[in-house]
Amino acid sequence: MNKCMQVDLDDVVAGMTLWEAVLDGRGDVLLPEAAVLTDAMITSLRRRGIDSIYVVNDDISDADLQAERERGRQRLGVLFRKCGNSPASTILLQQISDYRWGDAK
């Protein structure tokens, strides 16, 4: 569960907020992160061949998101229970947590 979701461009509506920047095939920024989409922006993306984008998912409350993250962390604790406190296991667990729950974002 995350505060972002991938949406097909056909399902995007004006007023949605971008979770991450939209890039073209060369890596140039078409729209920056956190841009609030307008009909003109959506039309422009469609002309440029963009099929889907990542937008902020406002349907998830912060409390639900925190509860889901805690369940995930508990599950990782169970999966890593026999690894001990080795440096490699600790680093791997931290990297998985950062990636899975976007703790870096």
N, C-alpha and C positions, 0 to 999 in steps of 0.2 A: 504494500500500500504506500502510495507516495502522493505528494501534493502536485505531481505533474502527471499528465496523461498524453499519449499520442492520439491525435485526431486526424482522420482523413480530411483533406481540404474541402471536400464536398459537405462535410458536417460542421465546418467552422462557421461561426457567426460573429458579426461585428460586436466588439465589446470584450471579447476574450483577450486574455493577457498571455503573451509568449513566456514560456518557461526558460527557453534558451534561444539564442540568436538563430536566425534562418540564414543558411549559407547557400551560395550557388555551387556549381560543379567545380569551380576553381578555388573555393574556400573564401570568396569575398562575401562580406556581410550584406545580405539583402534587407534584413530587419534586425534591430538589436534586441537583446534579451529585455524582457519586461515591457515591450511595446504593446500598447493596447490597439488591437486590430480594428481597422475600418473596412468598409466594403471595398474601397479603392485598393487597399493593401491586399485583400484577399484576391481580388481580380488580377492584380499584378503578379502575385505568387502563382496563380493558375496559368497565366501566360508564360511564365518562366519554367513551367513543368514541375513545380513542386507538388508532390502527391499528399504529403502529410506533414504535420508540425507538432511540436510539443507545447502544450498550453498548461496554465495553472489550473488545477482541479479544485474549485471552490466548494465542491460538494462534500469534502472530507473535513470534518471538524478537527481542530488541533488536539482535542482530547482523544478522539478516535485514532488519530495518527500516532499519538504518543503510546496509546494502549497497544496498537499493532507493533510498533517498534519494540516495546518491552517484551511482547510475546516472541518476537523474532530473536531478540537477544537471549532470552531464556532457552529457546530452541538451540541456538548456537552453543550455549553453555553445555547443554546435554551432548551435542555432537562433539565438542572439544573436551569432554570431561576426562578422558583417559590420556590426554596429551601432556598433562602436567604443566609446569611453568617454564618450559624451554623457550629460549628467546625466539626461535623460529615459529613456534606455535603462537606465541603472544603477538608477534608481528603479523602473522597470517590472519589471526582472529581480528585484529584491529583493521587490517586492510579490507577484509570482508565486510565488517561493520560499516566502515566509511563508504564503501561502494554501495552496499545494499540500502542503507538508509540515508545516504546523502549527507552524512554528518559534516562533510567538507563544504557543503553548499548552504 
